[in-house]
Amino acid sequence: MRTRLAFFCTLALLLLPAAASAELGPAELGYDIAETGLGGRTFVVSPDGDDRHPGTEDRPMRTPQAAADRVEPGDTVLLRAGEYTNDGPAPVIEIARGGNRRAWVRFASFPGETAVIRFDGLRGIRVADAAYVLIEGLEIVGVAAELDPAAALAHALAFEGDDYGEHRYFGVGIRLGDGPDENPHHVILRNNRIRDAPGSGIATARSDSVLVQGNEVSGCGFYSPWGESGISMWRSVDANGDRRSYKMVVRDNVLRGNDNRVPFWIMEAYSDGNGIILDANERTPGAGSAGYPGYRGRFLVVNNVCSGNGGRGVNVFETANADVLHNTLVGNATRENIGSEVELGRTDRVRVRNNVIVPLPGKKPVGGYSTERADIGANLVSGGGEADFELDPAASGDPGFAATAGADAFRLAPGSPAIGAGDPDASFPVDAAGVPREPGVPPDLGAYAAAAAR
C-alpha cells in the first residue's frame, strides 16, 4: 500500500555515527531487534503429516497453522520441504500467538530444506496482534504470474475499496497487522524469498520494532488496486516511545522487477511498485490520517539493492526521521510516469548518503516535494536528469560494477570511483554481505564494500 550482526544483540552494540547535521538525530544510533530465548519445543510440519500428531520429527503435523495455534514463547516451528497452501481468502499461516521479550517464537524451513508457501488468498503469512516473532528461510509464492492482466485491470477499475471477493488480486506475501486494533511489534523477517505476490511482497501496518533483512522480493505489486510495492512500511505505531534508536529497519534485501500494472483506486493512477516505500508515517492533513497520531520512531533503509522496479528504488512518503544509507539503486522507475530513483515526498529529517544511484536516462537521481531538513550528499550519482535537491555527490560516472547479474551483481570492481568515497559519519558497520566497514574511514559507497567482490 502507498504506500548490524544485530546492533544491540545480547552481548554487543554496534553504533552508527552522527549525521552531518545536528538536526537529524542523536550522535549514535543502533537497533535492538534480535531474537532470543528459542530453547522451547520444536514442532515439525510436513505435507505428509497429520495435524493430530504431536509435531515430532517422526510424527509431524500436516499444516503450519496447526503448529501456529499451539506455539508458546520459546517454541520453533520447522517446515519440511514441500508446498503449503491456503483455503480461500485465508492465509497459509496466521500468527496470533507470539513470544515475549525473553523468549521469541520462530517459523522456519527445516535445516537443509526449503518450504514453499504457495498462496492465492489475501495473505501468504499474516502476523496479527502478535509480538516477538521470527520468520526466516521460507519461499513464498503468489499467483501474479498466473493472472490475466486484462481481467486484473478490469477488477482494479471497478474496485471501490471494500470488496475483497476476488481475493487472488490482493495477495501480500507477508503482512504484519491488518485491522486497526492489531499492532504487531518486535518481528524479524529474514532470508525469505518472495515472488509473484499480486500485492506487496512484505507489508507492515501499524507495527513497531520490525527488522526486514536479507530477503529477495521480485515480481510483486502488479495487480492489487491498493498501489503496493516490494517492501512497504505504512502507518507505523509507537510501542515503546523510543526515539533514540532505529526501530523500523530494512537492510540487506534485494528487490527487483516489482511494479504496478493496475492503478491505485483512490488516486486513479499507477502510483507505486517501488522497491521500498516508507509510507504515510506522519499525520498529514488531507491524507486521510484523522485519528492517526503519527510515528516518531526512526527508520533505517541500508545495504539494499533495488533494480528494475517500476516505481522508485526507495520512496519516502509522509515520513520523518529516516536514514537511507549505503543502498545500490540501479535502473528503477521503469514506468514512464515515475520520475526518480529516490523520492522524498512531504518528509522531514531524512538523510540520503553513501548510496550508489544510477537512474535511467532522463530520470532524476533524487526527486521530491514539500520536504524539510533533507541531508543529501556523499552519494555516487551516475547519469539521469536534473535532481530536485542539491546532491553534493561524492563521485560520479560509471560505478564500475563487477557484474549486473549473477553472484557478483552490483558489487564494486577494482578501480570503481565508489571505493573509499563515502562519508564516514554516515557509515554502516557492515555491508550487505557482512563484510566490516572500518570505523572512521571513508567507506565504499553502495550496498557492497569492494572487499566483498574479491
Stockholm file with secondary structure:
# STOCKHOLM 1.0

chainA/1-454         MRTRLAFFCTLALLLLPAAASAELGPAELGYDIAETGLGGRTFVVSPDGDDRHPGTEDRPMRTPQAAADRVEPGDTVLLRAGEYTNDGPAPVIEIARGGNRRAWVRFASFPGETAVIRFDGLRGIRVADAAYVLIEGLEIVGVAAELDPAAALAHALAFEGDDYGEHRYFGVGIRLGDGPDENPHHVILRNNRIRDAPGSGIATARSDSVLVQGNEVSGCGFYSPWGESGISMWRSVDANGDRRSYKMVVRDNVLRGNDNRVPFWIMEAYSDGNGIILDANERTPGAGSAGYPGYRGRFLVVNNVCSGNGGRGVNVFETANADVLHNTLVGNATRENIGSEVELGRTDRVRVRNNVIVPLPGKKPVGGYSTERADIGANLVSGGGEADFELDPAASGDPGFAATAGADAFRLAPGSPAIGAGDPDASFPVDAAGVPREPGVPPDLGAYAAAAAR
#=GR chainA/1-454 SS CCCCCCTBCSSCBCCBCCCSSGGGCCSCBCCCCCCCCCCSCEEEECTTCCTTSCCCSSSCBSCHHHHHTTCCTTCEEEECSEEEECCTTSCSEEECCCCBTTBCEEEEECTTCCEEEECCSSEEEEECSCEEEEEESCEEECSGGGSCHHHHHHHHHHCCSSCCSSGGGSCEEEEECCSTTCCCEEEEEESCEEECCSSCSEEEESCEEEEEESCEEESCSSSCTTCCCSEEEESCCCSSCCCSSEEEEEESCEEESCCCSSCBTTTTBCCCCCSEEEESCSCCTTTTCTTCCCCCSEEEEESCEEESCSSCSEEEESCEEEEEESCEEESCCCSTTCCEEEEEESCEEEEEESCEEECCTTCEEEEEESCEEEEEESCEECSCSCCSSCCCCSEESCCCBSBSSSTTBTCBCTTCTTTTCSCGGGCCSBCTTSCBCCTTSCCCSSSSCGGGGC
#=GC SS_cons         CCCCCCTBCSSCBCCBCCCSSGGGCCSCBCCCCCCCCCCSCEEEECTTCCTTSCCCSSSCBSCHHHHHTTCCTTCEEEECSEEEECCTTSCSEEECCCCBTTBCEEEEECTTCCEEEECCSSEEEEECSCEEEEEESCEEECSGGGSCHHHHHHHHHHCCSSCCSSGGGSCEEEEECCSTTCCCEEEEEESCEEECCSSCSEEEESCEEEEEESCEEESCSSSCTTCCCSEEEESCCCSSCCCSSEEEEEESCEEESCCCSSCBTTTTBCCCCCSEEEESCSCCTTTTCTTCCCCCSEEEEESCEEESCSSCSEEEESCEEEEEESCEEESCCCSTTCCEEEEEESCEEEEEESCEEECCTTCEEEEEESCEEEEEESCEECSCSCCSSCCCCSEESCCCBSBSSSTTBTCBCTTCTTTTCSCGGGCCSBCTTSCBCCTTSCCCSSSSCGGGGC
//
